[in-house]
Amino acid sequence: MSEVRHDPVTGRQVIIAQDRANRPHAFVSDPPLLDDGDCPFCVGRESNTPRAIAEYAPPRPSAAEPWWIRVVPNKYPAVRELNGVAAASPTCTSTAKVNEIDRRRINGHAFFTAEAALGSHEVIIESPRHVVSVTELDESVMRTLFHVYRDRLTSLRTAGQLAYAMAFKNVRPAAGASLAHSHSQLLATPFVPPQVELELSHSQAYFADHGQCVFCELLRSECRGGVRIVAESANFVAWCPFASRCPYEVWIAPKQHACRYESTDSARLDELAALVQQLVGRLE
């Protein structure tokens, strides 16, 4: 069972997903990554994953390449799928309102509280071949991948019960990856994480004080200085933030003001996909 637990000292919310302990090699200090002889994400082993939510096929499917990208439910999800109880509750956009109908005391103790961790957790398998990096993907597949992100974010947003969604990748065991086969994940919740709420509140405060979007002003300032610019395309800029939190941290933003990834047109998504593939290659 997955649940959102509340830290009584900081008020921080933490998702505890006990079932994820059942992942292969979850507690091995140096877990082996499955090769293509055992990998459940490789073509021909589709029955080893949950039934696909969506599949994206090449122009000319073949036995070796019947699909380019598959989207499946995560076999070891961090959150439980929204059900009838959750669907009856209103959409929550504040961490203070999350699943009040399901909040409970732990072992009868008022000091420890939690509620069911609800949402959606999907895995996006990025190739039928056993590739381990997006740098190995054909350009057409890489472009399709970024269209998949848009499609899935649009679908989750249309459901009307979720407030936040994030696409992410874990690469290699140190980052939490249990499978080497190139894949990404999409996690959506009915609440906005505190760190994101903080960023939004600071952005709103900046706009109230200056009448400008803080991200647009940040991008203009970085472009004027130029010292932290990593790469640039016609519509996007990549740079290392002035207040980077870790080595090699890179941000990418559109040059024109935009607020929703799922509203991005296909041509710009293709451009973004090429830029990301280039940046990952440079990092590797």
Residue pairs with C-beta under 8 A, 6 or more apart in sequence:
1 18
1 19
1 80
1 116
2 15
2 16
2 17
2 18
2 19
2 77
2 78
2 79
2 80
2 116
2 117
3 15
3 16
3 114
3 115
3 116
3 117
4 13
4 14
4 15
4 16
4 98
4 99
4 114
4 115
4 116
4 117
4 191
5 13
5 14
5 15
5 16
5 106
5 112
5 113
5 114
6 12
6 13
6 112
6 113
6 114
7 13
7 14
8 111
8 112
12 194
13 95
13 98
13 191
13 193
13 194
15 78
15 79
15 117
16 114
16 117
17 76
17 77
17 78
17 79
17 117
19 76
19 77
20 26
20 76
20 77
20 78
21 27
22 76
23 76
23 178
24 31
24 34
24 178
24 179
25 31
25 32
25 178
26 178
30 173
31 173
31 178
33 172
33 173
33 177
33 178
33 179
33 180
34 40
34 179
34 180
34 181
35 130
35 180
36 42
36 130
36 181
39 45
39 130
39 179
39 180
39 181
40 48
40 49
40 179
41 49
41 125
41 130
41 179
41 181
41 183
42 128
42 129
42 130
42 181
43 64
43 65
43 66
43 67
43 128
43 129
46 52
46 70
49 70
49 72
49 75
49 123
49 125
50 72
50 73
50 75
51 72
51 73
52 70
52 71
52 72
53 71
53 72
53 73
53 122
53 152
54 70
54 71
54 148
54 151
54 152
55 67
55 69
55 70
55 71
56 67
56 68
56 69
56 70
56 144
56 147
56 148
57 66
57 67
57 68
58 65
58 67
58 68
58 140
61 67
64 128
65 128
65 129
66 128
67 128
68 127
68 128
68 140
68 141
68 144
69 124
69 125
69 126
69 127
69 141
69 144
69 145
69 148
70 124
70 125
71 122
71 123
71 124
71 125
71 148
71 152
71 186
72 122
72 123
72 125
73 81
73 121
73 122
73 123
74 121
74 122
74 123
74 185
75 123
77 121
78 117
78 121
78 187
79 117
79 118
79 119
79 120
79 121
79 187
79 188
79 189
80 116
80 117
80 118
80 119
81 118
81 119
81 120
82 118
82 119
82 120
82 159
82 161
82 162
82 190
83 118
85 101
85 102
86 99
86 102
86 116
86 118
86 161
86 190
87 161
89 99
89 100
89 101
89 161
89 190
91 160
91 161
91 162
91 163
91 190
92 98
92 99
92 163
92 190
92 191
93 163
93 191
93 192
94 191
94 192
94 197
95 191
95 192
95 193
95 194
95 197
97 191
98 115
98 190
98 191
99 115
99 116
99 118
99 190
99 191
100 115
102 115
102 116
102 118
103 113
103 114
103 115
104 113
104 114
104 115
105 112
105 113
106 112
106 113
106 114
117 189
118 189
118 190
119 162
119 187
119 188
119 189
119 190
120 156
120 162
120 165
120 186
120 187
120 188
121 185
121 186
121 187
121 188
122 152
122 185
122 186
122 187
123 183
123 184
123 185
124 145
124 148
124 149
124 152
124 167
124 183
124 184
124 185
124 186
125 181
125 183
126 134
126 137
126 141
126 145
126 182
126 183
126 184
127 136
127 137
127 141
127 181
127 182
130 180
130 181
131 137
131 181
131 182
132 180
132 181
132 182
133 171
133 182
133 280
133 284
134 142
134 145
134 182
134 276
134 277
134 280
135 277
135 280
135 281
135 284
136 182
137 145
137 182
137 277
139 273
139 274
139 277
142 273
142 274
142 276
142 277
143 269
143 270
143 273
143 274
145 184
145 273
146 269
146 270
146 272
146 273
146 276
147 266
147 269
149 167
149 186
149 261
150 261
150 262
150 264
150 269
152 167
152 186
153 165
153 167
153 186
153 261
153 262
154 262
156 162
156 165
156 186
156 188
157 165
157 262
161 190
162 188
162 189
162 190
163 189
163 190
163 191
163 192
164 188
164 189
164 191
164 192
164 193
164 196
165 186
165 187
165 188
165 189
166 186
166 187
166 188
167 184
167 185
167 186
168 184
168 185
168 187
169 183
169 184
169 185
170 176
170 177
170 185
171 177
172 180
192 200
202 214
203 213
203 214
203 215
206 212
206 213
206 214
206 217
207 213
207 214
210 217
213 257
215 253
215 257
216 257
219 237
219 253
219 255
222 228
222 229
222 237
222 239
222 242
223 229
223 237
228 239
228 240
228 241
228 242
229 237
229 238
229 239
230 238
230 239
230 240
230 250
230 279
230 282
231 237
231 238
231 275
231 278
231 279
231 282
232 238
233 271
233 272
233 274
233 275
234 271
235 254
235 255
235 256
235 268
235 271
235 272
236 252
236 253
236 254
236 255
236 268
236 271
236 272
236 275
237 252
237 253
237 255
238 250
238 251
238 252
238 275
238 279
239 250
239 251
240 248
240 249
240 250
240 251
241 249
241 251
248 283
250 279
250 283
252 272
252 275
252 276
252 279
254 264
254 268
258 264
264 272
